[in-house]
């Protein structure tokens, strides 16, 4: 049970993956908000990435909790919207958010 999804967060040197256990159906909108929050620091990967991740963790309700969200260096979690591949991509290089999951619109 849950509402599981992943987002790939791209920077110039690679990607970090964010997993949410309970807020997958709204991950696309949360990703757009994370990009908006990080926009002032686009071009500075370490700050933009920190801001985007912080926004996603906060919106997932997992801040200061042991469970509910996670970070990984390869996509290795459940995503019920895109066959266990990341259903949302936040590209901090191009400043875009895209989706692969049918319910993320």
Secondary structure, 3 states (H helix, E strand, C coil): CCCCEEEEEEECCEEEEEEECCCHHHHHHHHHHHHHHHHHHCCCHHHHHHHHHHHHHHHHCCCCCCCCEEEECCCCCCCCCCCCCCCEEEECCCCEEEECCCCCC
